[in-house]
Amino acid sequence: MGVRQARYPDLNGRVVVITGGSRGIGAETARAFARQGSAVAVLGRDEKALAEVAEELRADGARALGLVADCTDMAALASAVDRIERELGPVDVLAAFAGGDGYPVPTARETEEHWRAVLDGNLTATFLTVRAFLPGLLARRSGSIVTMASTAGRLPSGASAAYAAAKAGVLMLTRQLALEVAAEGVRVNAIAPGAVRTERTAAQMPPEAQAAVAAAHPLGRLGEPEDISAATLFLASDASSWITGQTLDVSGGRVIV
Ligand SMILES: NC(=O)c1ccc[n+]([C@@H]2O[C@H](COP(=O)([O-])OP(=O)(O)OC[C@H]3O[C@@H](n4cnc5c(N)ncnc54)[C@H](OP(=O)(O)O)[C@@H]3O)[C@@H](O)[C@H]2O)c1
């Protein structure tokens, strides 16, 4: 079943940054903002994939920029901020979506190195991304930040404890920050997706596994990247102007069972 994308006229002309925009949920979210008339910067580590997404957006008439920036590297993020502001203008919306590696690891066999990498790649990367873009949003006293959690950060699941802890950390970072900056006109909300079918997850899950995972979601299907982009547009737009510090579970009801 397709997802109907609403129109948000206020997003037309807004400058939107999407980390993790080179593929998967982030790339689809970039397309969704471009269709609203937003100018879009996609950040990630894969230069070729970023260039392809940016080219596709430009071919569809959007102002778009693909920038290599590892979100665990503050200096790389700082130069991305400079370049985006120079080429697209001041940032209005930040979708801090970079992250991943929720593969199951029994805690008894977890390594210190992998634990630190997962925390770094999800929680610290989200903090550094927010830290890099927040001063600009605060200076203009407006903006919306959307962070990326997961059902794994809401309830125990098959993911590694490191991923669960990192995504739960993203949720508390989101709520804490929302309270800090609310009076300064900046909103901060999180999306917590259930299992979403991206190129990566589709390649990793044989059809029987996909059916089993779909059945664990009360609405009986896997999520599509469009389910997440639809929620992101809403949280970015003025349609949600009285909503901050919230977690939007986009998970087919996964967290109610
Ligand atoms: N798919 C799901 O079922 C699901 C469910 C819940 C939550 N999520 C979360 O949603 C987000 C996107 O997931 P996805 O499934 O779309 O994943 P994906 O297809 O594997 O894409 C991950 C994206 O994050 C980027 N990224 C990862 N680490 C980065 C870093 N250190 N610096 C910059 N970019 C980085 C990747 O960029 P490069 O490839 O260019 O390096 C890529 O664009 C992740 O935070 C994930 O944890 C996904």
The ligand as a MOL file (V3000), in Angstrom:
LIG
                    3D

  0  0  0     0  0            999 V3000
M  V30 BEGIN CTAB
M  V30 COUNTS 48 52 0 0 0
M  V30 BEGIN ATOM
M  V30 1 N 15.7850 0.4560 8.1020 0
M  V30 2 C 15.2570 0.2060 9.2920 0
M  V30 3 O 14.5570 -0.7940 9.4720 0
M  V30 4 C 15.4670 1.1690 10.4280 0
M  V30 5 C 14.6550 1.0240 11.5730 0
M  V30 6 C 14.8210 1.9100 12.6300 0
M  V30 7 C 15.7730 2.9010 12.5680 0
M  V30 8 N 16.5590 3.0150 11.4550 0 CHG=1
M  V30 9 C 17.5520 4.0850 11.4550 0
M  V30 10 O 17.3270 4.9070 10.3220 0
M  V30 11 C 18.5560 5.4560 9.8620 0
M  V30 12 C 18.7260 5.1520 8.3910 0
M  V30 13 O 18.6440 3.7650 8.2470 0
M  V30 14 P 18.5630 3.0210 6.8240 0
M  V30 15 O 17.9100 1.7240 7.0820 0
M  V30 16 O 18.0590 3.9390 5.7910 0 CHG=-1
M  V30 17 O 20.1240 2.6970 6.6470 0
M  V30 18 P 21.1140 2.5410 5.3960 0
M  V30 19 O 20.3590 2.2700 4.1480 0
M  V30 20 O 22.1370 1.5900 5.8660 0
M  V30 21 O 21.7240 4.0050 5.3400 0
M  V30 22 C 22.4400 4.5110 6.4230 0
M  V30 23 C 22.7740 5.9340 6.0960 0
M  V30 24 O 23.4680 6.5310 7.2060 0
M  V30 25 C 24.6980 7.0420 6.7260 0
M  V30 26 N 25.7020 6.9730 7.7860 0
M  V30 27 C 25.9130 5.9690 8.6540 0
M  V30 28 N 26.9190 6.3000 9.4810 0
M  V30 29 C 27.3480 7.5290 9.1050 0
M  V30 30 C 28.3520 8.4080 9.5680 0
M  V30 31 N 29.1580 8.0970 10.5980 0
M  V30 32 N 28.5050 9.5930 8.9600 0
M  V30 33 C 27.7110 9.9370 7.9220 0
M  V30 34 N 26.7470 9.1550 7.4340 0
M  V30 35 C 26.5690 7.9570 8.0190 0
M  V30 36 C 25.0550 6.2080 5.5170 0
M  V30 37 O 25.9250 6.9560 4.7080 0
M  V30 38 P 27.0670 6.3060 3.7710 0
M  V30 39 O 26.5570 4.9820 3.3050 0
M  V30 40 O 27.2160 7.3430 2.6910 0
M  V30 41 O 28.2640 6.1920 4.6450 0
M  V30 42 C 23.6810 6.0290 4.8820 0
M  V30 43 O 23.3190 7.1710 4.1520 0
M  V30 44 C 19.6350 4.8780 10.7700 0
M  V30 45 O 19.9030 5.7860 11.8250 0
M  V30 46 C 18.9880 3.6130 11.3240 0
M  V30 47 O 19.5300 3.2350 12.5670 0
M  V30 48 C 16.4240 2.1780 10.3830 0
M  V30 END ATOM
M  V30 BEGIN BOND
M  V30 1 1 1 2
M  V30 2 2 2 3
M  V30 3 1 2 4
M  V30 4 1 4 5
M  V30 5 2 4 48
M  V30 6 2 5 6
M  V30 7 1 6 7
M  V30 8 2 7 8
M  V30 9 1 8 9
M  V30 10 1 8 48
M  V30 11 1 9 10
M  V30 12 1 9 46
M  V30 13 1 10 11
M  V30 14 1 11 12
M  V30 15 1 11 44
M  V30 16 1 12 13
M  V30 17 1 13 14
M  V30 18 2 14 15
M  V30 19 1 14 16
M  V30 20 1 14 17
M  V30 21 1 17 18
M  V30 22 2 18 19
M  V30 23 1 18 20
M  V30 24 1 18 21
M  V30 25 1 21 22
M  V30 26 1 22 23
M  V30 27 1 23 24
M  V30 28 1 23 42
M  V30 29 1 24 25
M  V30 30 1 25 26
M  V30 31 1 25 36
M  V30 32 1 26 27
M  V30 33 1 26 35
M  V30 34 2 27 28
M  V30 35 1 28 29
M  V30 36 1 29 30
M  V30 37 2 29 35
M  V30 38 1 30 31
M  V30 39 2 30 32
M  V30 40 1 32 33
M  V30 41 2 33 34
M  V30 42 1 34 35
M  V30 43 1 36 37
M  V30 44 1 36 42
M  V30 45 1 37 38
M  V30 46 2 38 39
M  V30 47 1 38 40
M  V30 48 1 38 41
M  V30 49 1 42 43
M  V30 50 1 44 45
M  V30 51 1 44 46
M  V30 52 1 46 47
M  V30 END BOND
M  V30 END CTAB
M  END
